[in-house]
Amino acid sequence: MRMATSEPVIGILGGMGPAATADFYSKLVALTPGATDQEHPKVVIWADPTVPDRTLALTENGPDPTPWLIRGARVLRASGATTLAIPCNTAHAFLPGIASQLGLPVVHMIDEVARHIRTLSPAVTSVGLLATTGTVRTGLYQQWLSEYSIDALVPDPAVQQEWVMTAIRAIKSGDVGQATTDKLVRAAEHLVESGAQVVIAGCTEIPLGLPADAATCQIIDPATILARALLRRVAHARKYASTADPG
């Protein structure tokens, strides 16, 4: 008899924010190769918008979101998830302290982005970062990119507050109009003028207000990279299951 194998199930720990979670799942569907429903991966989504603000927790001693993250991961595991994805950049700042409590392996979005940028040609040694103030201050991307000798440039404080954070808040409120896009375009151009070769849209809300064709520079979308990484893992698990030796 063939050994019992379990179908991989992607668990999406979302709600941070709701629009970004919906956008991430749409990207996962769009990137899945296949012509039928049955070729898509199994997915469980836990979208909890009550998770306390991650940036406030990191910068203003706001409520700690880790109990919500742990609870959500356990809900996903109980629902059959075998792998965890978190389409929120800032939430990754809390992972080191709780990884052992999640009960599932996490496909780390920041690490996947750093690995992707390392493969670009011509080689990239300096990137710009558009992200929440929490992500910027904790050095999430700076740390992971430095492992590959890549420098991360961040906006000046005024640009960060007046353009980047204002745009992120607008998108969370449902405003993805031209004024919001213009702020993000100006912020991206500010980073390019500072020496960035590419710019990371390091908050999953940002691609909703900054289409790839709106900026003159290359925009790296972490949600897209995460979706591709998950699909590679699903494909690998399916291939392994199909070629497993009989028991």
N, C-alpha and C positions, 0 to 999 in steps of 0.2 A: 504494500500500500504506500501511496505517496504521503510524505509527512504533511501534517496539517500546517498550513501557512495562513497568516492573517493579511487581509488586504490593507495597505497603508491608508490611513485616514488623517487628513490635515486638520488640525485644530487651530482656528483663528481666534486669538484673544483680542477682541476689538472693542469698539465703542469709544475709542480715543483718537479722533472723534467719530461719530456715526458716519458722516459723509466719507471720511477717509477709509473706513472699513468697507463700505459699499464699493468704493472705487477700487480697493485692493482686490476684492472678490471678482469684480468685473475684469480686472487685468489678468487674474488667474484663469478665468474662463477663456478670455480672448487669446491667451498664450498657449492654451492646451492644444496640442496637435491631435486631430481626430475628426471624424465625420459623423459620429453618433454620440448620443447621450452617454452610452455605456463606456466610452473611451475616456471620459473625464474622471478626475479623482474624486473620491469621497471626501466631503468637507463638512466639518461641524463649526458653526460660528457662534461664539458667545460675545455679544456686543453689549457691554455694560457701561452706559454713559455716566453712571454715578461714581466711577473711579475718580478720586480727587485729582485736581489739576497737578500734573507732574512738574511743570515749571515752578509753580508756587511752592511745591514741596521742596524743591531743590534750591530756590533762591530766596524765599521769604518765610521759611519755617512753616509752610502750610501742612495740612494733614498728609500723613504718610500713605501712599497708595498701595503699598505692598500687600496688605491683607486682601484687598480687592483682586490684585493680580494672582495671588495664591489661590483664592477662592475660584476665580475664573478658570485657572488651569485645571483645578480639580474637577470642576463641572465638565470641562472638555474631555478630560481623561475618563470620567464616568460615562460619558456619551460615546466613547469608543475611539477618541483621537489617539493616534500613535506618535504624532510629531506636532510640535507647537510652533506657531508663527505669530509674531506680535507686530502688526503693521503700525507701530508708533515708535518713532526714533527715541524720544525722551524716556519712554518706559524702560528702554534698555539700560538706563543708568542704575536701575534698581535690581537688575538681574544678578550681579555678583553675590549679593547677600541672600538671595532666595532661590537660586538655581536648584539647590538640593531638595527644596520643598515643593517644587512644581510637579514632580512625578512624571515628566515627559522631557525628551530631548528637545532643545530649542534650536531652530535654524536662526542663527544670529544675523540680523539684518546688517548691522554695522560692519561686521567682519566680511560678509558677502560683498558689500560695496567696496571695501578696501581691496579685496581680492580681484574684483572686476576692474577697478581702476589700474591695478598693477599690470593687467594684460593689454591695456590700450596701446595703440601705436599711431603716431609716435609716442614715445614714453612720456608719461605725465609725472612731473615732480612737484607740482604746486596746484592745489585745488582750492576753490572757494567754497565756503559753507554757508548756506542759507538754512537756518534752523531756529528752533525756539531758544530763548535765552538760557533755559535750563540745559539744553543739549550743548550749547556753546560753552557755558561756564564749567560744566563737568568734564569737558575735554574728551567726550566719547569718540568723536571722529578723529581728533588730534592723536589720541593714543593708538587707535587701530591703524591709522594711515602711517604713523611714524614707524611701525613695524616693517613697512615696505619702503622706507626712506622717502615718503611723500609728505610735503608740508601742507598744512591746512591754514588757509587765510580766512579770517572772520571779519565781519563788517565793523566799522567804527561804531562806538556806542550809540551815537545819535542815529545812524542809519539802521542799526539793529532795532532800536525802539520805535522810531518814527515810520520806518518803511516795512521792515520784516515783521515785527510783532503786530503792528497795526493791520497788515495784510492777513496774517494768520488768524487774528481775531475776527476779521471781516469774513473770511471764508467759513469759519466755524459758525458764524451767524447766518450763513447762506448767501453772502454777498460775494459773488465771483465776477463782478462787473469790471469794466475797463480800468476804473480808478485803482482797483485792487491789483490788477495785472501790471499796471504802470509802476506801482510801487515796487513790485518784485523784480520787474525788468531793470529798474534803476539800481536796485540793490545788487543784482547780478552784474550789471555793468561796472558798478563800483568795485566789485571784487576782481573783475577782469583787469580794470585799470591798475589794481594793486599787484597784478602779476599772476592771477589765476588762469590756468589753461582750460579748465573745465569747472563747472559749478554743480555742487551737490544740492538737490532739493531735499534737504535733510529734515524735513517735517512732512508727514504724509498728507497734510492739507495743501502744501505749496503747489504740487502739480495740478491741483484743481483750479488754481488761479494763475498758473504760469505754464501755459502750453509750450511744448518743446519748440514750436516755430515762432514764439513770441520774442525770444531772446536771440541775440546775435552769437552767443556762445553755446557750447554743448552743455545741456542740462542732464545730469545724472539723476535718474529717478530710483531711489532705493526700493520702493514698492515693486516696481517692475523686476528689479534684480532679485528681490526676495521671492517673487512668484516663480521666476525661472529656476531658482535654486530648489524650491520645493518640488517643482515638476521633474527636475533631474532625479531627485531622491525617490519620488514615486515611480519613475520609469525604472530606476535601478532595482527597487524592491520588487516590482512586478517581474522584471527579467530574472531576478534570483529565484523568485517563487516558481516561475515556469520551468526553470532548469534544475530545480532541486532534485537530488537523487532519491529514488524510491526508498521508503523506510523498510 
